Amino acid sequence: MPRTVFTHATVLDGEHPAQRDLTVVVDGRRIVEVGQRVEPRADDDVVDLTGRTLLPGLGTGHLHAEFHHIDMSLLEHVYGGAERPAGVLMAVAINTCRNLLESGYTMAVSAASSNDIDACLKMSIAEGLIDGPRLLACSPHIEATGNERPHWWYDSRNTGMQVFIDGPEEMRKAVRTQVRRGADWIKILPTGGHGITEPHFRRLSHDELVAAVETAHDLGKRVRAHASWRELIAECVDAGVDLIDHGDEVDERIIEAMAARGTFWVPSMRVLDVALGISEGVVPDGGLDAEMTKGVRDEWDNLAKMVPVANEAGVKILPGDDYGVPIVAHVPGIYSTEFSTYVNHTGVGALDTLRWATRHMAELMQLKGEVGTIAPDALADVLVVDGDPSADISILADPARSVVAVMKDGIFVVNRLDASGPRR
């Protein structure tokens, strides 16, 4: 099989400013050479990337692959993951995997699924049955009895992506069960909130929370927590939770603790941005009513203030959000719209957001040095873009125009090079 040699490339390696006019050589699954004076061999497949940028494949740290049929007005009646039969939800998830690849995403870590969909997706990708990113599977949401969403007099036997437990021993059993069923990550819900106004009450006892962390870690797995309220966020970090989802009320003390412990954080500001109409200037249909707006705006304001503080402190921030809900449906490019949200509304630089989506994601995948970088010996998961995302981060949100090629494991999974530029 001939080597692929990318010449005259602008390289963004996930860490440094753009480096111009480099040559990157891919041989089999790996990058074998990066430099300015690399001579192609006679049998190499040479791709001229003049005017284009070569990046590591991107990643999302908060994926709900099956989200599609979410009807916000039915949340008091139907659990997430129970809107359609499992086979239909799996079809949605397969389509989501294609959307991710078309967007330049070769890494994804799930934030919960129903019906063992994550484990089945991961197996199907590994066996070559479908195309998809490198995927880490997540359990359903695990929380305590009493937090069931449908009205209590409904007979809701299909709880979708929710598992309800009582006490630390039931938590330990639930974690062990989900790991046996293929979960790489355990998702717990210590709080409600994020994007909706809710009373500040805990959904898991301290003993239940600790049992989840201890049991998952004993089995070599990690825990992520939907945690919106300050006291519970701090409690999760102190208990050793590996990733905080949302974290609307983070403060400087929590940021210091996350930086010290190496806790990952997905602020997930894009859905709030769209729901409040901040970037677009109009609240979309299905957005927030007046009663809800103030509380959600408070969440937004705190996140906009704290994200740059956390970034400066070295917290491992990750991209990702609840894509698949109606206002941010799964379509190619949707995952990269959040880069502009952070750049335009928190002051974080484009290079920083790209580092979150590459280097930080590689650490989250436990593949540091293998992916999320353009360097010799790294796996050849790369993305070719027209233009320079470090100069205009918004181009990644329009992959039909900007994403020219995507390579995973040295194989093109998206390839529009022949139709769009020089190639020898």
N, C-alpha and C positions, 0 to 999 in steps of 0.2 A: 504494500500500500504506500503511495507516495506521501511524502511529508507535505504539510501545508505551511507555506512561508508568507506571512503578512509583511509587506514592505511599506516604507514611508508612512508608518502609522504614528498618530498621536496616541500615546499610551497613558491611561489613567490607571494606576496600579492599586487603587483603593486606599492609598496612604499619602502619596506625594502629589504636588501639582503636575500638570500635564507635561510629559516629556515628548519632544517632537522628533519626527523622522527616525523612528526606531524600526528594527526588524524583529519579528517574533516568529520563532520556528516551533511548529507543533508536529510531533512524531508519535503516532499512535494516540494513546490517551493523554499524553503529557506535553507540556511546554518544555523544550529542551534547550532553547537558547533565546536570549534577549540582548540586543546590542545594536550599535550603529554601523558596524563593519562586519556584516554577515553576508557571505556570498552564497546564493542559492545553488543547489546542485541541478544538473541537467534534467533530472526526472522529478524535481519538486513541482508542486502545484503552487504557483506564485500568485498572490492576491495583492494588488496595488491599493493601499488604503489612503492615498493622497486626499486630504480634506476630510478624513474620517478619524474616528477615535475608537481605540480598542480598550475595552474595560473587562474586568472580571464579571462573570455572571452575577446578577443581583439576587437578593434574597428578601423574603418577607417573614417576619417573626411572629405574625398573628394571622393565621389562615383558618377560615371556615369554608372548606371547599364545597360543601353541599348547600350553602345558603343560596336561595333563589326564590323560593315560594313564600318568603317571609311577608306576612301581612300584619303590619303593626296593630291593626284594629282587632286582630284575633288572638293576641298574646294572652288574654285572659281565658282563652278557650282551648288553644292548641299549643302544645310544647314545640319549641324549635327542634327540628328533626323528626317531627310527626306530621308534617304538612302533606307529605306524599308518601307512597310506598317506598321501601328501602331501595328498590331497583331504580326508581326514578331519581331519587337523591344521588345514587351512585352515578347515574348518567350526568347529572349536573356537575358532580365532582370531577368526572373525566373531562368535561368541557372546560372547567376551571383550570385544570392542569394545562390544557392547550392555551388558554388565555395567558397564563403565566409565562409559558415559553415564548409566545408571540411578543410578550412585553419585555423579554430579556431576563426573566427570572429563572435561575437554575437551582435555587435553594428555597425551601419553604419549611416552616415549623408550624404545625397545627396548634390551634388554641381551643380545640374540642370538636368532637364529632359524635354522631349517633350511629347505631346499626353497624359498628365496627368498620365504618367506611374508610377511615384513615388507614387502618391496618390492611384492608383490602387494596386500597390505592397503592400503598407502599409495595405490597407484594406484586401487584400488577405491573408497576413501573420496573421493579427489579427483574421481573421475568420477561420484560420486553413486550408485554401484551399491549401496553399503551405508552405514549410519550408523556413525560412529566418531569418535574424538577426533582432534585434530591429532596426527599421528604422524611421528616420525623413525625410520627403519629402521636396523637393525644387521646386521652381518655374523654368520656363525657364530663360534663360539669358535676362535681361532687359537692353536695351541701347537705345541711341537716333537715330532717323532717320539720314541717311547719312553714317552709318557704315555697311550697308548691304554688305555682302561678294560677292555674285555673281555679275557679270557684270551688269550694270544698264539696258542694253537692253534685258536681259533675263526676261521672265515672271515667276518670282519665287513666286508663291502664297503660296506654302508650306514652311514656314520659320522655320520648325522644332522646335528646342529649343531656338529660338530667338523671342523676342517681342520688337518692336520698338515704341518709344514714343517721344513726343515733348512737353517739358515744365513740370513744377512741377505738374500741375493738371492732365495731362495724366499719369504721374508717379504715383500719388496717386490712380487713377482709376485702373491702371495696378496692383499695389500692392493689392488693395482690391479685385480685381477679382481673383488673384492667391491664396490669402488666402481663399476666398470662395471655390475655387476648390481644397482645401486640402493641400496647401503649409504650412509647418512649418517654412521654411526658404525662404527668398527672395534673389535672386542672381542678382547683378548688375555688369555692366562692365564699370567702370570708365576709364580703359585703355585697350589697346591691349597688345601684347608682351607675353613673357615667352616661351622660346624655339624657337622663330622666331625673326628675326631682323625686327623691324618696327619703323617708325618715332614716336617720343614721342609726341603724341597729346592726348587730353582728349576726351572721348567718352560720357561723361555726364557733363552737367553744374553743378556748385556748388548747385544751387537751386534744380535741379532735384535729385542730390545725397541726399541732406538734406530731401527732400520730401519723398524719399524712406525710410529713416531711421525713420523719425517721424511717418509716416503712419504705417509702420510695427510694431513699438514699441507701438503705440496706440492700435493696435490689438493684442498685446501680442506675436508677432512674432519677429524673428531676421533676420538680414541682413548679407550676406557675399558678399565680393567684389573681383572680379578679378582685382588686382591692382599690376602693375609691376614697375611703375616709381615712383621715390622717392617723388616728390611733391604731387602726387595723393594718395600715400599710407598714407602720413602724413595727408592729408585732410580727408581721410576716417576715420582714427583713431580719429581725432579731432571731426568729425561729429557724432561719436558714432556707426560706423559700428562694428558689433560684431565679425566678423571673416575676416581676410585677407587671400585670396588665392594667393599663389606664393610669392609676396612681394620681387621680385628679387633685388631691390635697397634699401632695408631697411638699416638704419644706426643707430648709437648709440642713437640719439635723438628719432627716431621712436620707438626703442626698449624700451627706458625709458617710453615713452607715452603708449605703449601697456601694459607694466608691471603695470603701475599705473591704467589704465582703465580696466584691465582684458580682453583685447582683445585677442582672439584666433588667432593662426597663423598656416597655413599649408604651409610650405616651398616647398613641392613637388619637391624634388631634384632627385628622382629616374629616371624620364623620361629624365632629362638633363644628368644624369649619363650614361644612355644607349645611348642616341642620340650622345653624345660626345665620347662614347667608353672608358670611364675612367676606370670603374671597369673591363669590359670585354676585354679592350685593342684593340677593333676593332669597327669602326662605322658600325652599321647594315645597311642592304639594306633599303632605304627609310629614311636614316639619313640626316645629314646636308651637304649642299654643302659648298665649301670654303668661299663663300661670307657671309654665315650665321654663320659660326663657331665662328668667333671672338666675335660677340655680345653675343652669347649664352655662350661662355666660360667666358666672363666677368660676366654674370649672375651667373654662377656656382661658380666662384672665390669669388664673394661677399657673396653669400649664405654660402659657406663653412667657410668663416670668421665670419659671423654674427650669424649663428645658435648657436654655443657654447656661444657666448656673450648673446644672448637672453635666452638660457637655464639657464645660471648662474644668469641672472637677474630675473628669475621667470616668464617669458612669458609662456603662456599656449600653447605650441607647440603641434601639432597633426600630426599623420601620415596620409597619403593619397596622391593620385596623379591621373593623367588622365589615369588610367588603362582602357584598352579596345582599345586604339589606337594600330596600328599594332606592334610597337616595344615592347609593354608591354601588350599583349592581356590578357583578363580575363581567367586565369586558376588557379587551386588550387595552393596556395603558392606564387603567384606573389605579393600579397599585403605585404608580409613580407620580400621581397627582399630589400626593402628600409631601413630596420633596419641596414643591413650591410653597405649600402651607408653612413648612418650617422656615424656609429661607425668607419668605416675605413677611412672616408674622412673629417670628421669634428672634430673628437676626442671626441665626446659625448659618454658616456658609455652605455653599453647594458641596464643596469638598468634604465637609464634615458629614453631610447627609449621605454622600456616596460611601464614606467610610463605614457608617452604620450599616448600609446595605451590602457591604462586601466583607471587610475585615471583621466587624462585630458579628455578622451573620456566620462567618466561617467558625468563629469561636463558639457560637451557639450550636452549630452543627457538630462541634467537636472535631473539626477538620482544619484547624488553624495551620496555615502554610500549604495546605492541599488545595483549597479553593479560596475565593475571595481575594486573589492576588494574581498579578502577571509576573511570574518569576520562573527561572529554571527549576524543574522537578515538580512544579505545581500541576494539578490536573487541568486539562485544557477545557475548562468551562469559561467561555469568553463571549463577549457581546461586541458587535461592530455597529457603530452609530454614525450617521451623517451629522457632522458638526461636533461641537465640544460641550458636553453637559456641564463641565465645570464653569463654562462661561454663560451658559443658558440652560439651567437645570430643567426647564419646562419642556424641552424637546423630547425627553423620555416619556412624557405622557401621551405622545402621539406616535406610537410605534409603527403605524402603517406608513408614515413618512420618514421616520428617523431610524428605526431599527432595520438594518440591512441584513444582518446575519446573527444567529445565535448558535454556539457550538457547546455541546455537552459531551464530556469524555472524548473529545477530539472528533466528534461526529456532528455535522451540521443538522440541527433540528429545525432551524429556520434558515433559508438561504435564498436571498434575492440579489446576490452579487452579480450574477450573469446579466440580469436585467437593468442593473443600476450603476455599473461602473467598470473600470478597466480590470481585466483578468487575463492572465496568460496561461 
